[in-house]
Structures are given as C-alpha cells and as structure tokens.
C-alpha cells in the first residue's frame, strides 16, 4: 500500500519543479523582449517623442487662470 501511495504522490508532485522553471524561463524571455524593445525605442528617438507628447498634453491641459479652490 505504501508503494502505491509513493507512486501516486510522485505522479502528482513530479512536475512542480519543472513548472516553476518553465515560468521562470517565460519571464526571462518576456523581460528580454521588453528590454530589446525599450533599447530600440530609445535609440530611434521614438521614446523621447512619446514622453514629450504626453508631457505637452498634460501641460496644455492645465488652465493657468484657474482660481484656487476655497478651503472651508
């Protein structure tokens, strides 16, 4: 009976370490792709223009003549 239990337990938990390793490899590949994309965007100047466009929109959306809100 003990041999059957050990065999069954080995079937259930044999993949636990392999699954963790697979997740780690997937995360490494995703991180490598993200770094490659960011390096490309930085070298092409697209990253700077993207952030400049966002900053310009934020600055232009603020009303310079807005009155401060009264405090109670």
GUVORO-890485 format. One record per residue: residue in one letter; residue number from 1; chain; x, y, z of N, C-alpha, C in turn. Coordinates in Angstrom, 2 decimals, padded with zeros to 5 digits, always signed. Each point is the difference from the previous one (the first is absolute). Layout:
REM GUVORO-890485
R	A	NUM	A	X	Y	Z	X	Y	Z	X	Y	Z;
...
//
This chain:
REM GUVORO-890485
R	X	1	A	+000.83	-001.20	+000.00	-000.83	+001.20	+000.00	+000.87	+001.26	+000.00;
R	X	2	A	+001.10	-000.06	+000.77	+000.89	+001.15	+000.07	+000.65	+000.27	-001.35;
R	X	3	A	+000.34	-001.05	-000.75	+000.60	+000.18	-001.31	-000.98	+000.67	-000.96;
R	X	4	A	-001.25	-000.37	+000.10	-001.03	+000.60	-000.85	-000.15	+001.48	+000.32;
R	X	5	A	+000.02	+000.33	+001.29	-000.10	+001.39	+000.42	+001.20	+000.80	-000.49;
R	X	6	A	+001.21	-000.55	+000.11	+001.20	+000.70	-000.46	-000.02	+000.19	-001.51;
R	X	7	A	-000.46	-001.00	-000.73	-000.10	+000.11	-001.45	-000.99	+001.09	-000.40;
R	X	8	A	-001.16	+000.02	+000.66	-001.03	+000.98	-000.28	+000.47	+001.42	+000.36;
R	X	9	A	+000.68	+000.12	+001.12	+000.53	+001.30	+000.42	+001.05	+000.50	-000.98;
R	X	10	A	+000.83	-000.89	-000.49	+001.02	+000.41	-000.97	-000.63	+000.47	-001.31;
R	X	11	A	-001.13	-000.58	-000.37	-000.70	+000.46	-001.20	-000.58	+001.39	+000.19;
R	X	12	A	-000.51	+000.28	+001.18	-000.64	+001.29	+000.26	+000.99	+001.13	+000.11;
R	X	13	A	+001.11	-000.21	+000.66	+000.90	+001.09	+000.34	+001.31	-000.01	-000.78;
R	X	14	A	+000.14	-000.84	-000.99	+001.24	-000.04	-000.77	+000.16	+001.23	-000.87;
R	X	15	A	-001.09	+000.61	-000.43	+000.07	+001.13	-000.92	+000.12	+001.34	+000.68;
R	X	16	A	-000.05	+000.04	+001.33	+000.00	+001.29	+000.70	+001.28	+000.78	-000.28;
R	X	17	A	+001.14	-000.62	+000.07	+001.25	+000.70	-000.26	+000.15	+000.39	-001.46;
R	X	18	A	-000.47	-000.86	-000.88	+000.07	+000.30	-001.42	-000.89	+001.18	-000.35;
R	X	19	A	-001.16	+000.09	+000.60	-000.91	+001.11	-000.26	+000.60	+001.33	+000.44;
R	X	20	A	+000.64	+000.01	+001.15	+000.65	+001.22	+000.48	+001.11	+000.42	-000.96;
R	X	21	A	+000.76	-000.97	-000.46	+001.08	+000.30	-000.94	-000.55	+000.53	-001.33;
R	X	22	A	-001.11	-000.55	-000.45	-000.61	+000.48	-001.25	-000.51	+001.43	+000.16;
R	X	23	A	-000.63	+000.29	+001.11	-000.46	+001.37	+000.25	+001.18	+000.97	+000.05;
R	X	24	A	+001.08	-000.41	+000.63	+001.18	+000.86	+000.08	+000.58	+000.26	-001.39;
R	X	25	A	+000.04	-001.01	-000.85	+000.51	+000.18	-001.35	-000.91	+000.91	-000.82;
R	X	26	A	-001.29	-000.14	+000.16	-000.94	+000.87	-000.72	+000.18	+001.44	+000.46;
R	X	27	A	+000.15	+000.22	+001.29	+000.22	+001.35	+000.50	+001.32	+000.59	-000.51;
R	X	28	A	+001.03	-000.81	-000.09	+001.27	+000.48	-000.54	-000.12	+000.39	-001.47;
R	X	29	A	-000.74	-000.78	-000.77	-000.20	+000.33	-001.41	-000.80	+001.29	-000.15;
R	X	30	A	-001.05	+000.15	+000.80	-000.80	+001.22	-000.05	+000.83	+001.22	+000.39;
R	X	31	A	+000.82	-000.14	+001.03	+000.87	+001.10	+000.43	+001.01	+000.35	-001.09;
R	X	32	A	+000.55	-001.01	-000.67	+000.97	+000.26	-001.07	-000.67	+000.73	-001.16;
R	X	33	A	-001.21	-000.38	-000.34	-000.73	+000.68	-001.07	-000.30	+001.44	+000.39;
R	X	34	A	-000.40	+000.22	+001.25	-000.30	+001.36	+000.46	+001.25	+000.88	-000.02;
R	X	35	A	+001.12	-000.54	+000.43	+001.25	+000.77	-000.01	+000.41	+000.32	-001.44;
R	X	36	A	-000.12	-000.98	-000.89	+000.35	+000.23	-001.41	-000.90	+001.08	-000.61;
R	X	37	A	-001.29	-000.04	+000.33	-000.92	+001.01	-000.51	+000.34	+001.39	+000.54;
R	X	38	A	+000.29	+000.09	+001.27	+000.34	+001.30	+000.59	+001.31	+000.54	-000.57;
R	X	39	A	+000.98	-000.86	-000.22	+001.25	+000.45	-000.60	-000.23	+000.51	-001.43;
R	X	40	A	-000.82	-000.71	-000.76	-000.31	+000.44	-001.36	-000.73	+001.33	+000.02;
R	X	41	A	-000.98	+000.13	+000.89	-000.77	+001.24	+000.07	+000.88	+001.17	+000.43;
R	X	42	A	+000.92	-000.23	+000.89	+000.91	+001.06	+000.45	+000.95	+000.41	-001.11;
R	X	43	A	+000.56	-000.96	-000.72	+000.95	+000.32	-001.06	-000.67	+000.67	-001.20;
R	X	44	A	-001.26	-000.34	-000.25	-000.68	+000.58	-001.15	-000.57	+001.39	+000.29;
R	X	45	A	-000.03	+000.38	+001.28	-000.53	+001.31	+000.37	-001.50	-000.01	+000.20;
R	X	46	A	-000.63	-001.12	-000.22	-001.45	-000.09	+000.15	-000.43	+000.10	+001.46;
R	X	47	A	+000.82	-000.49	+000.90	-000.33	+000.04	+001.42	-000.02	+001.44	+000.51;
R	X	48	A	+000.99	+000.78	-000.40	+000.05	+001.40	+000.41	-001.18	+000.78	-000.56;
R	X	49	A	-000.33	-000.22	-001.26	-001.13	+000.73	-000.59	-001.32	-000.44	+000.63;
R	X	50	A	-000.10	-001.26	+000.38	-001.22	-000.49	+000.65	-000.20	+000.70	+001.34;
R	X	51	A	+001.05	+000.05	+000.82	-000.12	+000.64	+001.30	-000.15	+001.51	-000.13;
R	X	52	A	+000.63	+000.60	-000.99	-000.17	+001.43	-000.23	-001.44	+000.32	-000.38;
R	X	53	A	-000.62	-000.82	-000.81	-001.39	+000.21	-000.40	-000.92	-000.11	+001.21;
R	X	54	A	+000.24	-000.97	+000.85	-000.82	-000.16	+001.21	+000.18	+001.20	+000.93;
R	X	55	A	+001.23	+000.42	+000.19	+000.27	+001.14	+000.88	-000.63	+001.27	-000.56;
R	X	56	A	+000.09	+000.21	-001.31	-000.61	+001.17	-000.61	-001.51	+000.00	+000.17;
R	X	57	A	-000.64	-001.17	-000.14	-001.44	-000.07	+000.20	-000.37	+000.33	+001.44;
R	X	58	A	+000.78	-000.49	+000.95	-000.28	+000.28	+001.41	+000.16	+001.49	+000.30;
R	X	59	A	+001.06	+000.60	-000.50	+000.26	+001.41	+000.25	-001.09	+000.86	-000.64;
R	X	60	A	-000.41	-000.36	-001.21	-001.00	+000.78	-000.71	-001.41	-000.19	+000.57;
R	X	61	A	-000.21	-001.08	+000.74	-001.33	-000.24	+000.56	-000.24	+000.78	+001.30;
R	X	62	A	+001.05	+000.55	+000.57	-000.13	+000.76	+001.24	-000.39	+001.45	-000.35;
R	X	63	A	-001.02	+000.49	+000.66	-000.45	+001.36	-000.22	+000.82	+000.94	+000.88;
R	X	64	A	+000.79	+000.89	-000.60	+000.85	+000.87	+000.82	-000.80	+001.06	+000.76;
R	X	65	A	-001.22	+000.27	-000.44	-000.83	+001.02	+000.66	-001.00	-000.59	+000.96;
R	X	66	A	+000.14	-001.24	+000.34	-000.94	-000.63	+000.91	+000.15	+000.56	+001.39;
R	X	67	A	-001.11	+000.25	+000.63	+000.03	+000.54	+001.35	+000.18	-001.15	+000.99;
R	X	68	A	+000.70	+000.25	+001.09	+000.17	-001.08	+000.98	-001.33	-000.31	+000.68;
R	X	69	A	-000.14	-001.23	+000.39	-001.23	-000.41	+000.68	+000.00	+000.54	+001.41;
R	X	70	A	-001.12	+000.57	+000.42	-000.07	+000.55	+001.37	+000.04	-001.10	+001.04;
R	X	71	A	+000.65	+000.27	+001.10	+000.04	-000.95	+001.10	-001.10	+000.35	+000.99;
R	X	72	A	-000.67	-000.97	+000.54	-001.11	+000.27	+000.94	+000.44	+000.51	+001.34;
//
